[in-house]
Amino acid sequence: MKITGSIALAGIASVMMVGCASRVYVQTDESTNLAKYKTYMWVQTRANQDDNRNTTSLADQGIHAAVNAELSNQGFVEVTQNPDVLVSYDILVEKSTQRQSEPVYTQPFSRVYYNPYMRRWGTVYYPSQFLGYDNYDVPVREGTVTVTLIDPNSDKSVWQAWTTETLDSRKITNEEISRSVHSIFKKFDK
């Protein structure tokens, strides 16, 4: 009996974790075999020195650490020269709105009446009734993390994945970056 309860609880927890994960979008070059890539090197994708697309240097360090960990789990080795594939990333933090709705109910009330046949006072209780939903928009910040693998010989993207999630604070944190990168590399098939 305890084993069945434990299995049911584990199943519910796994469904809840999967339901809370952000959606990942993947684009791959169908003509490329990802299994032939074994080594990688980071590439800077800024157009010039004034291009400040990266949110902070801490986010830069966080995404490098998260992607390095995920790629090493996939069997890749980081090199400084002649890589099989180049790795780049992009982080976008933007303001957005999220639609929320709350149910609306009437206030419960009671009414007092007099019964002339019984010569008593009685009370009738009227419970609250469902009226509908109150819909409103809430401003939120969303962070999009994109990871791209580029073939250095042809200079074209062979694999790209991105995910967007609602941020807890003004800037994207290392925990949110790590969670996003982990979600992205769950979809990586060699």
CORURZI-V139621 format. One record per pair of residues at least 12 apart in sequence whose ideal C-beta (glycine too) atoms are under 6 Angstrom apart, sorted by sequence separation. I is the first residue (numbers start at 1). GAP is how many residues later the second one is. D is the distance in Angstrom with one decimal. If there is no record, write none. Layout:
i->(I	I)
gap->(GAP	GAP)
d->(D	D)
This chain:
i->(148	110	111	147	110	146	109	163	144	108	108	144	163	163	106	142	105	106	161	142	143	105	63	140	141	161	104	104	143	103	104	59	101	102	101	145	40	55	147	39	40	41	55	99	100	39	97	98	41	97	98	40	43	45	39	96	39	40	41	42	43	38	95	96	37	40	37	94	93	92	91	90	89	88	85	86	86	93	66	70	62	66	59	63	67	62	66	70	55	32	29	28	27	26	24	25	24	22	22	35	34	24	24	22	26	21	24)
gap->(12	13	13	14	15	16	17	17	18	19	20	20	20	21	22	22	23	23	23	24	24	25	26	26	26	26	27	28	29	30	30	32	32	32	34	35	36	36	37	38	38	38	38	38	38	40	40	40	42	42	42	43	43	43	44	44	45	45	45	45	45	46	46	46	47	47	48	48	50	52	54	56	58	60	64	64	66	79	111	111	112	112	113	114	114	115	115	115	116	126	129	131	133	135	137	137	139	141	143	155	156	159	160	161	161	162	163)
d->(4.5	5.3	5.0	5.7	4.7	4.0	5.4	5.1	5.9	5.2	4.5	4.5	5.3	5.7	5.2	5.3	4.2	4.9	4.5	5.8	4.9	5.8	5.4	5.2	4.4	5.9	4.6	5.8	4.3	5.9	5.1	5.9	4.4	5.1	4.6	4.1	5.1	5.5	5.5	5.2	6.0	5.8	5.9	5.9	5.4	4.6	4.2	5.2	3.8	5.7	4.9	5.2	4.3	4.6	4.8	5.6	4.8	5.0	5.9	5.4	5.1	5.5	6.0	4.8	4.2	5.1	4.5	5.9	5.0	4.4	5.7	4.4	5.2	4.9	4.9	4.2	5.3	5.7	5.7	5.8	3.8	4.6	5.8	5.2	5.7	4.5	3.9	4.0	5.9	4.4	4.6	5.1	4.8	4.5	5.9	5.6	4.6	4.9	4.1	4.7	4.9	5.2	5.5	6.0	4.9	5.8	5.0)
